[in-house]
Structure formats: C-alpha cells, structure tokens
C-alpha cells in the first residue's frame, strides 16, 4: 500500500548550510506525495526531506514516462483539456463582447472548412501521384514483358521499387521519424490526452504526404488510408496553432484556438476528413472518428465533423469529374474511383446465411492471428531499429527487395488461361489495370495471379470485388495471393516509412472471401465478388474491431445499400470471435509504443483499491504568496506540470487548499517578473501586466523552459502572488474513493491532474495528485503485486481447459 506520512521540507536556492538555518527559523511545511505523468521527479538531495516517525515507507514513482515514437524513445506529456478557471481567466471571459463570441464561432467553422478543403486536395494529390508513378512503372515493365525481355523487366521493376522505398525510408528516418507507420495510434492517443513529441508537426505532415506516396508506389503491401488520417490530424493541429510569429501569422482572430480543448476538436475533424478522403466515405469518416478515434464526443463536434467530411466529398467529386475527362494522366479506374465497384442488384436468401457466418468466424480467427503476429513482428523490428538509422534503412530495403521478388516471381507459378469469349473488357489487358494481365502468357491467354499480385492494391481490390467473374480466378491463384498478402502486409508495416493497414487488410480479407465463395460454388446465390466484399468486412472487423464505422465505409466504398444486412452480420460475428483472443490492432500498437492510453472501462481490481493506494512520489506545494527562489528551485529540480497552492495563516485560519497552478503559468509569471518585494497580495494590479495571449497554449515544442530564465539574487528574494493565476476550482476526490470511480471521472472529464484530499480533518489539506500514469495497469500492479496473483487465479478458475494446454 503506497501511502505517505507527513514530511518536513523547506527548499531554497542557497547553499545547504543556509537551507538548514532557514528550516530552523521558519515554520514547517507539510507535503505529501504524488507522481506526474509528465516526468519522473528529480528530487534534490540537498533539500533534506526528513520523514516524521512513521512505520510506512515513502516511494518515488520511477517507472518510465516515455513512449516509442518513430522507433525513438521520447518523453511524453499530457494535454490540458481542462479549463483553468482562475481570476485572470474569469476577468478575460467577462470582458468578451458579442463580436468576440461571433469571431470565435465563425473562425471555428471556417477552420473546419479549410481542414476539409486541404485534406481533400491532399487526398486527391496522393491518389493522382500514386496512380501515375505506379502506373508508369507497371506500363514500362509490361511492355518489356511483351517483348520477352523478362530479366530486364524484373530489373526495372525491382530497382524502381527499391529506389522509391529507399527515398521514403531516408526522408522519414532523417527528417521526421514520427511519420513512420500509419499514425492512427498516435492520433488516437493524442485525442485521449497524450502529447507525444512531433507527431502533429509541420515537418511530420510533409514527410507523411511525400513518404506515403513513395511507399505505396513502391509496391510495398501498405496502404494510404492510415497516413491520410494522420495527415488530416496534422493539418487540423497546424491550423489550430493560433497563428505563428515566425511566419508573421498573428491575426488576433486566431488567438481563440490557443488551447488544447479547441485543438482536440479540430484534430477530431481532421481524422474524420482523412478517412473521408481516403475512401470517399464522408459518413464513414464521421463514424470512424466517433467509434475509434475520439475519447470525448458531443453533439457540436458531430456537426462540425459532418460539415468537414461533406466538404471533402464535394471537392473530391468535382476533382474526379475532371479526371474522368482524361486530364489526369494515368489516373484511371483505381484509387478513389473504386467507389462504384459493386453497384449491382443483390439477392440473397436464408440458405446464404451459414456461409456468411462462416466468413465472420474465419475473419475473427484470422484477424486475431494477424494482430498477434503483427505485434510480435513490430517488437522485433523495434530491436533492429534501436541499433541506428542505417539498420532502419537496411531493413526497409530488404523488405522491398523481398517484396519485388515475390510479386514478380509468384505469377510464374500460375498457368496461363484462355481468354473468355464473353469478357466485358479487352483480354489480355492492354495497359496497367484490368482483370486479364498477360504477363508471360501467349496471345489470347492471361495470368489470373498476375492480375491480382502484379498490380496496385486498389486495382487488386477492384478485380476481387468485380461481379460476374466467377470463372476468371483459380483456387491455387487465390490461395497463393491470400498467403502472400497476409504475411507481406505484416512484414511491410513496421519499416521506417509511412504505411497504413486499411488497404492491406481489405485486400487480404477480399482474397479469402473470394476463396470461400469459390468453395461454396453453386450452393449459394451470392456472387464471388460479393463474397470478396464480405471477406474484406470480416477481416476488418476481426483486426480493427470496429462495427458501425466499417459497415458504413464499406457501403460507401461499394455504393450498394443492399449489402447492409450481410455486412452487419459478418462484422458482428468477426468482432465477437476476435475479442475472445486479443485487442484491436491499434490498441496493441499503442501498447507496444508505450502510450498511456486510458480505456473507457475499468479493470475489476480497481474496485478493490482506493486512490490513496496508488498516489505516490514527491509532492511540491506552493503557498499563495511564494518566494521566487523556491519557485525557481522547484521548477528546475522537477518536471511536474501542476502544483497545489495552499493558504496558511494569516491568509486563512488554518492551512487550506486554494487551488492548482500550472507550470506554464508559473513560467509566464517568472518571465514577466511580476514580483513584489514583500509577501502581500497584489490584487487587481497583476492584471495590468498580462493579457490572455500570455497564458495561451503555445504550439508543439514551443513552450518556455525554466533553464532559459535568469534571475538576480535580489529577485530570488522577492515574492509572487499566485492567487489570481491559480485555478481555484480544480477537481478533487477524497482519498477513500475507489480507483475505478476516479478513473471514470478522470477520463470522462478529460483531466490532467486530479487532487486527492484527506478524508479526516486536521491533516494537511492535500494528500497528492493523481495523473494519467497512476491509472496505468503496469504502475498499479507494480505497487500491488498480490493483484497479479489474484488475477491469474481467477483466470485459472474461469478457463481451466486453457491452462491444461500449457
């Protein structure tokens, strides 16, 4: 049980002897203990913290406060979603007129419009670039194949893929490591309150766009939907920075968004716009943000997200109409135009339900296996990436060469098939897209495996989803394609390049869905292409564990509302089966990266603990009127971001908790040197020195640091009145509250600090501070190892057969 006794402490900026002398002369200050998610406390050994007589020990929370971002270990912080309702904030809010309120509302809707416009343009540009780069590569390679220059074709194909992969990995590793991967786990953690360095910066945005184009064009089995979510979040975060002094964008209308709460709303709209741009699914984008990304949701945010995705849909529709007239180069039927991939009448009966349920079960099993293997591979890749940038790039190049050999070599295993007489398109296919790739076959024949594997992922999806093609693919070709997609998508994701999971999962699911349709054959009324759609839905549900958003995305992707009952059935089945094995893929990645994500549910053992059982670490307390020297010393020796403020006689009859002050606000007070020579309240005089912009949240990485501030000996002896700038109404809980209830409060309100107060009067006014880290299972079970054994015992009682296997 990690509880704490009162300790006597007085910290100052002078030497050890002077500190000891002052301790004897001045009254004792009682502090309790806590920890901070924002960094391990670096306690000063010279402060001589002497505990009073107590049989209980004091521990410092020394667990790591870092996360893996782009294969680099980085310190992480929490976001200040709670409004600090201090006297200065109230004065600023009361001074706002109707015009300023109109400016705030107008700018918020304007930023949502800009997010939708920019993200749609980026999404269209991505598809245009991928289709033309990859299309040119396949056209040149196909022409060499038609001329029987097979070795030269392989050389061109593999070298071009290697160059594109090398380019993507180099710019990612050297310029923006945070751009690696899909970015969905990072954005999801951000919307939960975790601020990892550089994940939404301008540098990350540019590398995400360029690197995604290069990686997808290099025939790696990666997608562009996940990077589009990250791109949309970056665009929204940059627009919500509230201007930039460096680029002279200091329009005062933008100052309203210099806070984490409004940026959170904009990032949510940006993530919805990213999915909408990737699949041209506006409603699916809103539901994706609601179901998977956002931890806090309200009706006003729903309207803004819907407006943002509507802008995306309109802009993409206009741009695609331009491309249909032939003005976009090789941009053809792939990419965004696979929206109309299965617009056909569908009829099904009760006899078709068992095969659909079978698809759901298979999708759940394969999805959980996929998540398990991907988690293991990512951990192995992390060990390789830790050895340096060269190892990251070599790994990416090795995956690229291996992929090129498979994509070019496997079609040789398939036999050539004669072209069907009733083919709806030219056979063999002339160009880069179509169901009938010639590859090495003689005239009048096609290679069905090459039509799937020697193609872009978008065109492979179209070929698998296409209707009235029941006899165009053989069992062996579909099976080889499924195994190849399954493992290549796992091995390709962890490289140091922007890479998404949506498209590879869709391709893999569609392949085994079509295989099941071929096995069922004439016993079902459903087309093989429809089985491919249902297979993609089942694998998505088994891997990503979403239901409503995936259902709508697939409906918008296939443009067929008649598929709704079947897709709902297969998604529910696959998610239910997969949940019995492990979590969804994004949660597993967040856990591997070390993000302290707060789940919506509580663990059963949290009902057995109180908040007093987990709060631990050194707590630093300030008086309402504090000496500058102590404030500077505490800020320099700790990395805490919130400090309780107490009032003592003569300001109050007894020590009472006044509120909580943030580190950023203290730094601003020290920066402006709002000092007074004597410890007296300053009253309203403090408001004359500051404006609301002074306390606004800076952009990522632009905050002030205590190391940059210098003070004279005279200034260190002066005082600061913290009352006007202290949040006088912080959220507090009694030390006897259950940890489960505290977690629900912490997550639902979106807190960064939760003060713990004593249950019994007569004790110090504050027991400690709960932060995000205190609710992490690793921290709780580390303090109470008995809970690990009890959980293991309960699992053995519930699943005895499982333990007999080990």
KAGIVEN-V967089 format. One record per helix or strand of 3 or more residues. SS is the DSSP state (hx for helix, st for strand). FROM is the first residue (numbers start at 1). TO is the last residue. Records with the same first field share a line. If there is no record, write none. Layout:
SS->FROM-TO  FROM-TO
//
This chain:
hx->16-25  45-47  87-94  98-146  150-174  177-179  184-192  202-217  225-239  252-257  260-279  282-293  299-324  335-340  350-385  389-413  448-453  457-465  475-493  502-523  528-544  548-558  561-579  585-593  604-608  611-613  628-637  663-672  683-689  692-695  706-708  713-716  723-725  739-749  772-775  777-783  786-798  800-804
st->66-69  72-78  194-196  621-623  625-627  642-647  656-662  719-721  732-734  754-757  768-770
//
